[in-house]
Amino acid sequence: MAALKHIVGSVAVITIRNPPVNALSPQVQVSLMEVLKDVTLDPSVKAIVLCGENGKFSGGADIRTFSKTDPKTDIKRMSLDDVNSVAERSRKPVVAAVEGVALGGGLELALACHYRIAHVKARVGLTEVLLGLLPGAGGTQRLPRLIGVPAALDMITTGKIVPAPVAVKLGIVDSVTEGSAVEEAIHLAQKVVGQPLESRRICSKPIQCPPNVDSLLNDAKVKLKKQFRGAESHQVCVEAIRAAVQLPFAEGIVKERELFLSLFNSDQAKACQYAFFAERSVAKWTTPSGANWKSASPQTIRTAAVIGLGTMGQGIAVSLAKAQIQVIAVEQDEQQLEKGSKAVTAILERETLKKQQFELAHKSDSFGSVTFTLDFNALKNADLVIEAVYENMALKKEIFQRLSSICKPGAFLCTNTSGLDIDEIASVTDRPHLVIGTHFFSPAHLMKLLEVVRGYHSSSTIISTVMNLSKVLNKVGVVVDNCPLFVGNRLLLPYINQAVFLLEDGRTPEEVDQVLEEFGYAMGPFRMSDLAGLDIGWRSRMEFGLTGPKLLPGAPVRQREGKRYSPLPDILCEEGRFGQKSGKGWYQYETVGGRNAARDPWVHNFLHEYRRAHAIKQKNVSQGEILEWCLYPLINEGFKVLEDGIASGPEDIDVIYNNGYGWPRHKGGPMFYASMIGLPRVLVKLEEFYKNNPDIPSLKPSNLLKALVKQGSPPLKEWRSQLGYPNSRL
Ligand SMILES: CCCCCCC[C@H](O)CC(=O)SCCNC(=O)CCNC(=O)[C@H](O)C(C)(C)COP(=O)([O-])OP(=O)([O-])OC[C@H]1O[C@@H](n2cnc3c(N)ncnc32)[C@H](O)[C@@H]1OP(=O)([O-])[O-]
């Protein structure tokens, strides 16, 4: 870990070396400072170029060192800000050669240089907000001075990463090159030797403020509060930018440091950083047979097919096309094909427009083509097929049987299901080892999560191919084992059930949603169910005989096999209330497909009548209890999933929840949240709930939770090893 120097003519080239992303660890910062001071004093050096080894400028401060940093002493002793200040004050021109990435502290370092040259494929951004922080090395003071308050506000508060061509337009970098940014930077450095530097020092630039800057900042806070409910860092970023607007540069830096320190050791920052590393750890999957991400060989997918062009199929087709994969989209009849192709084309047009507005349009970056067909034989050329028809086992098996005879040997067969048995589907094919579950989330072209469901026979090649594909699609893939509902929906079920029980007991959809939204969920359980479509769960419950024609005659209305059951969602569906798609569900909407949920007097009246008919006494439940009542059974199911070996570790569950279920990232994920509030608290409450509701089995504390509490509640990262727990099937 160091900053290395070599001399080209009169230019000193300083290279940051700290693989894999040249993170600016405290040692790298010290080394950078020494080399910078050295070359500034060296009379033979006339100009300086800063770059990173292996085609990456820098991924920012070393996040791994944060948990070992004492902000009171360590940051004061030496900080990146001091390095930046030495670079900026240098009387010799300093040019940043940005290749790969310049993120967070990496971009802050580049901003302290007098000139910035970027490779055309480089990407830059101040991403600290996503780690629960703010740019703490001058980024909040320099960027608004360089590109103006509105653009800087957008980048800093969202953590947006922009490609180099956009960075030039914004004024973040001076120019881009298709060749070597380092060569170009050396060339520029030689050219500008002896030229005045004052106008190149961002710290000296006056800040250009729009006349309405106060309301701009205040409005941003309101918008961010709604978008990132309960998250502190977005709000604090705005305050740091306000300091840039109101204070001279040096005072702004002091304010920025103060605000940075207020976030540095917060629980939210810990949660966001945990979420960051958890996302990286899930890519490192293993199977019981010892196959793993390192040893398996993923195949490149050039042509993929999608069967079924309903909402999921449309999103999947778009997602593949966006990743420059050629897509064959198959439907069963003319009408569905036309409807599906229109929808896919419309989404792709919108995405193209977005891309053009963002100026990403590069010759090589165009979308893959989508061919629409009724002819199943067209699948014979596909490297990989994703079946996305509706959740019906018989239909899926029929399709997979056909695929066996049509697809070329070695083609991968994936089923997009949210809970059906992968092994049963694989059993009808000639290649169970090349069959896997790919559980996409709606809308599939936007949602980040891909649950990769390993069947009993799934080979390491198909696992690694699909995990690789998830990265190509810009998604986070998580390998889980095959069990009913897999991981995400298995945890969701008790959460939704608990929320519905609250309605029986006297609460309203608005009250319950409000509590969960204040907790940080983008949507409470009822608004989310309306968005997802109430009919999906209803059909599945009918399939399982919990309602509808298969329900055994004489079954009590509010019980199934002795367990508490609420028929409320079934009744809503019987009334044609499927959620947004039918314009009414737990809420009413302005139109069919409308997005704005409004209180529905019909629902309130219906709930009132239902409680009266079943003589249910209204219970007084505080907001805190609503939260615990809904979340603790979800967490408990997470422990059961771990016990059963369905997920590899708590991180996998948290990544699934952060990326697919709207869990607030600043709370880390359900398992991380449990570790933060304390496992004993979760256990005590579950025991209390279960004692009072013995007919709700999901409230019965899991053995793993009890065992962990007995062991003194070790930190989350020790859960696996401490328990050596039992039968991880992954
Ligand atoms: C202390 C006080 C400091 C005060 C001053 C404040 C300074 C500043 O404002 C704060 C920051 O910069 S905050 C930072 C702001 N920066 C950011 O937010 C950028 C965060 N990083 C990213 O967004 C992505 O990793 C990249 C786009 C850089 C690469 O993407 P890709 O090519 O898909 O690769 P990948 O799979 O993602 O990562 C490969 C490996 O690198 C690892 N690693 C990565 N970054 C790291 C880091 N900064 N650090 C350490 N490690 C980092 C990653 O864990 C993984 O390790 P593994 O052991 O192999 O699993």
The ligand as an ORCA input file, in Angstrom:
! r2SCAN-3c Opt
* xyz -4 1
  C     -11.339      7.650      8.041
  C     -11.767      9.016      7.855
  C     -11.699      9.540      6.477
  C     -12.137     10.979      6.373
  C     -12.189     11.476      4.994
  C     -13.421     11.108      4.256
  C     -13.156     10.700      2.857
  C     -14.360     10.351      2.041
  O     -15.248     11.415      1.894
  C     -15.052      9.125      2.538
  C     -15.048      8.065      1.500
  O     -14.387      8.122      0.501
  S     -16.048      6.733      1.804
  C     -15.772      5.688      0.420
  C     -16.478      6.152     -0.791
  N     -16.337      5.193     -1.869
  C     -17.342      4.420     -2.282
  O     -18.456      4.520     -1.840
  C     -17.013      3.445     -3.365
  C     -17.368      2.056     -2.931
  N     -16.970      1.044     -3.906
  C     -17.673      0.803     -5.016
  O     -18.646      1.448     -5.337
  C     -17.229     -0.352     -5.879
  O     -16.559     -1.252     -5.060
  C     -16.318      0.043     -7.048
  C     -17.162      0.792     -8.086
  C     -15.165      0.882     -6.579
  C     -15.747     -1.251     -7.717
  O     -16.799     -2.089     -8.090
  P     -16.502     -3.563     -8.624
  O     -15.462     -3.507     -9.661
  O     -17.825     -4.142     -8.941
  O     -15.827     -4.328     -7.400
  P     -16.428     -4.643     -5.958
  O     -16.730     -6.088     -5.880
  O     -17.485     -3.686     -5.584
  O     -15.179     -4.304     -5.025
  C     -13.964     -5.040     -5.137
  C     -13.339     -5.150     -3.779
  O     -12.956     -3.846     -3.329
  C     -13.504     -3.575     -2.064
  N     -13.784     -2.128     -1.990
  C     -14.419     -1.374     -2.887
  N     -14.411     -0.088     -2.495
  C     -13.734     -0.055     -1.330
  C     -13.399      0.994     -0.437
  N     -13.709      2.269     -0.680
  N     -12.727      0.677      0.668
  C     -12.373     -0.585      0.923
  N     -12.686     -1.622      0.114
  C     -13.345     -1.338     -1.002
  C     -14.778     -4.416     -2.023
  O     -15.190     -4.632     -0.705
  C     -14.300     -5.680     -2.711
  O     -13.530     -6.409     -1.775
  P     -13.536     -7.996     -1.747
  O     -12.726     -8.332     -0.552
  O     -12.932     -8.429     -3.044
  O     -14.973     -8.400     -1.619
*
